[in-house]
């Protein structure tokens, strides 16, 4: 089973909506996720929160939490199904049950994204994590609150 995850035989593909650190090509390369197609995408009726508990006290990762009328900007990636399964492990889905894997439709095809299973308030991203998002948003010509210099207390200091 592990060998199939590391060296997949299947070429079936699925769309994945990235809105956190996975917006960074460096992170995708580090995780060995191959991208066959990419386009900017706006996920309706969600809001970007740092509500997924991280590794340090008050540390949070991005979550696309349900919120009627709001939206999250990100990238839609077409990736192999086997890479999607591996991504689940990086996102803490199989063992930690950290995220719910939400499935919706884009262009008549299924896509998925992650949402915190137990969203927590008051969490903050590290500056490095926030930099992944702001860099991607600047390259997407998206002007959001987090693309401008953030106040000192907007990120977690270690």
C-alpha positions in Angstrom: 0.0 0.0 0.0 2.7 2.5 0.9 4.6 1.8 -2.3 1.4 2.7 -4.3 1.2 6.0 -2.5 4.9 6.8 -3.1 5.0 5.4 -6.7 1.5 5.5 -8.2 0.5 3.4 -11.2 -2.8 5.3 -11.9 -3.0 8.4 -13.9 -6.6 9.3 -12.8 -6.9 13.0 -11.9 -9.0 15.2 -9.7 -9.3 18.9 -9.1 -8.0 20.3 -5.7 -8.7 23.8 -4.5 -5.7 25.3 -2.7 -5.9 28.4 -0.5 -3.2 28.0 2.2 0.4 27.1 2.0 -0.4 24.7 -0.9 -0.7 27.9 -3.0 3.1 27.9 -3.0 4.9 26.0 -5.8 7.7 25.3 -3.3 5.4 23.5 -0.9 3.9 21.4 -3.8 7.4 20.5 -5.0 8.5 19.6 -1.5 5.4 17.4 -1.2 6.0 16.0 -4.7 2.6 16.9 -5.9 2.4 17.1 -9.7 0.1 19.8 -11.2 -1.3 19.2 -14.7 -3.5 22.3 -14.9 -4.0 25.3 -12.7 -6.3 28.3 -12.7 -7.4 31.0 -10.3 -10.7 30.2 -8.5 -13.1 31.8 -6.1 -14.8 29.5 -3.7 -18.2 30.9 -2.8 -19.9 30.8 0.6 -16.7 30.2 2.5 -14.4 32.5 4.5 -10.6 32.2 5.0 -9.9 31.7 8.7 -6.9 30.5 10.5 -9.0 28.2 12.6 -7.2 24.9 12.2 -5.1 24.2 15.2 -1.3 24.1 14.5 1.7 22.9 16.3 2.4 25.7 18.7 0.3 27.6 21.3 -2.2 29.8 19.4 -0.8 28.6 16.0 -3.3 28.2 13.2 -3.5 27.0 9.7 -5.9 28.2 7.0 -9.4 26.7 6.7 -12.1 27.5 4.2 -14.9 27.7 6.7 -18.6 27.9 5.7 -19.9 31.5 5.5 -22.8 32.4 3.3 -22.0 35.4 1.0 -18.2 35.3 1.6 -15.6 33.8 -0.6 -12.0 32.4 -0.5 -9.6 33.1 -3.3 -7.1 30.4 -4.4 -5.9 28.1 -7.1 -7.6 25.1 -8.6 -5.1 22.4 -9.4 -5.6 19.2 -11.5 -3.6 16.5 -9.7 -3.3 12.7 -9.8 -5.7 10.8 -7.5 -2.7 9.2 -5.9 -1.3 12.7 -5.1 -4.6 13.7 -3.6 -4.4 10.7 -1.3 -0.9 11.6 -0.3 -2.1 15.2 0.3 -4.6 13.9 2.8 -1.6 12.7 4.9 0.1 16.1 4.7 -3.2 17.7 5.8 -3.8 15.3 8.7 -6.9 13.7 7.4 -6.5 9.9 7.8 -5.1 9.7 11.3 -5.6 13.1 13.1 -9.0 13.8 11.5 -7.9 17.4 11.4 -9.8 18.4 8.3 -13.0 17.4 6.6 -12.5 16.8 2.9 -15.3 18.8 1.2 -16.3 17.8 -2.4 -18.0 20.2 -4.8 -18.2 20.7 -8.6 -16.2 22.9 -11.0 -16.8 22.8 -14.8 -19.1 19.8 -14.2 -16.2 17.8 -12.5 -15.6 17.1 -8.8 -13.0 19.0 -6.8 -12.2 18.9 -3.1 -10.8 21.2 -0.5 -10.1 21.0 3.2 -12.0 22.5 6.1 -11.2 22.3 9.8 -13.1 19.6 11.6 -13.1 21.6 14.8 -12.5 25.3 14.0 -11.0 27.3 16.8 -11.1 31.1 17.2 -8.1 33.3 18.1 -5.4 31.3 16.2 -2.7 33.0 14.1 -0.5 31.9 11.3 3.3 32.1 11.5 4.8 34.9 9.3 6.4 32.2 7.0 2.9 30.6 6.5 1.3 34.0 5.9 4.1 34.8 3.4 3.1 31.8 1.3 -0.5 33.1 1.0 0.4 36.8 0.4 3.0 35.9 -2.3 0.5 33.8 -4.1 -2.2 36.4 -3.9 0.1 39.1 -5.2 0.9 36.9 -8.2 -2.9 36.4 -8.7 -3.5 40.2 -8.7 -5.9 39.7 -5.8 -6.0 42.6 -3.3 -7.1 41.3 0.1 -6.6 42.3 3.7 -3.7 39.9 4.1 -1.7 41.1 1.1 -0.9 44.4 2.8 1.6 44.6 5.6 0.0 43.0 8.6 0.0 44.5 12.1 2.5 43.0 14.5 -0.1 40.9 16.3 -1.5 39.4 13.1 1.0 36.6 13.0 2.3 34.2 15.6 5.9 34.8 16.8 7.8 31.8 18.1 
